[in-house]
Amino acid sequence: MTGTTPPLQDVDQSWPVVRTEDLHRDDWVMALRADWVTSPTHPDGEPFRRLVLEHPGAAVVLAVDDEEHVVCVVQYRHPARRRFIELPAGLCDAEGEDPLEVAKRELQEEVQLAAEEWTHLTSAYSSPGISAELIHYYLARGLSDLGRGDFELAHEEADMELVRVPFADLLDAVLAGRISDAPVIIAVLTAHTRGLVGARP
């Protein structure tokens, strides 16, 4: 008797929460709370405390021009005390907003570009042990110049540097461990492995 192997995939599941306490909540889009959770397989067990960083999600853009150069930004990130090579990205901070529209908005606001072709690369949870942050990754092709509109860069973004890097060089930097920003690594490796940018390995 032969059977079919079920697909290897994550599954949605929600364990009971018996108590919740806000630890920090203000007018920004993120908040920190504590949940006391019980296991459905051990319903008589003591509830255990888990910290939850509420996050609305984000969109990241791997923008590749006709010369196979990737549009990157170089930006200081205070929590890591490090200046990172990153991709244009932004929060899904408007309720119900399509992540693709967020990607288009961020491409314009951060690097003043529009794109004709959009491909969804993947969506991935950044650190599900503490947050439900889900990042949506897109490949953008057919780039053209576009003004920033009325958006003004401030704080770290005001010090942001814009560079165009050959995809092959960016891939080499990722594989060599010289780039440590997770969204760059995920976007570059996904696009490369799927044969969407550069030759497949």
JORA-V410220 format. One record per helix or strand of 3 or more residues. SS is the DSSP state (alpha for helix, beta for strand). FROM is the first residue (numbers start at 1). TO is the last residue. If there is no record, write none. Layout:
SS/FROM/TO ; SS/FROM/TO
This chain:
beta/17/25 ; beta/31/37 ; beta/48/54 ; beta/58/64 ; beta/69/77 ; beta/82/91 ; alpha/99/111 ; beta/113/125 ; beta/134/145 ; alpha/155/159 ; beta/161/166 ; alpha/167/175 ; alpha/182/193
